[in-house]
Amino acid sequence: MKKEYILSKSPPLKIILDKNQFEIINKQYTEENGVYLYSKLYDIKFQEKSTDHSSTVISFILGIFIPGRAGRKMNYRENIFMNYNGRPKKVMLMDFDKLNVIEVIAQIQKKMNPKYLRKIN
């Protein structure tokens, strides 16, 4: 009953869903590789690219005193954020298939303990 989702072909990134767990295989960021139990997963979500406001403010302040790269807008990259066993984990996404990412997260959320799913009004 394994189902494989290929999120990125270059660099290779895939998630394999199984009955009680899922596996992340990331050829670029190998520290993200691992097998994760649904029962220990408290949250999982796709984070869109967004502005990091605090870093942007600091960058602009430094830009006043230091010429060059300082003084620019700072962004968060797209990633999959997980709270696994009480610890935050991120899976960095580059050149990825957004529809596959959204679908695999939805499939994982179906297998999570329902008491951990966030209620959306």
Phi, psi and omega in degrees: 000024178283143175228131184250133176242121176266112183271329181209136178269329181218107357287149183298128176215124178217156176235130180248119179268136176233184184298311185247359186203168172225155182238136175254127177238111183234113183284337181274310180251084187294340178291345177275348180294148176160171177251130185236129178279137177299326183293340180255005181266118182265334181199146172210136180203159175267125177256119178289163174296132181210168181279134173268096188296317183294318178292326178296316179298314179299319180297318179294321178296316178295327180297334178292323185261333184238114178287157178119228187284341179293156178091026180241165180286131181256139182235151167275143176276163174292141178200169171258123179256134178230146167250101184248117178056037178082005181240135178286141177222144178236142172244111182288138181244128176223134179047058190248165176266105186298322180296320177294322179297312181296319180293316181293324177295319178297320179293321178294317180298328177296331184263352179288163173295123185301335182291343180267347181289136180286140178276125179254122181272000000 
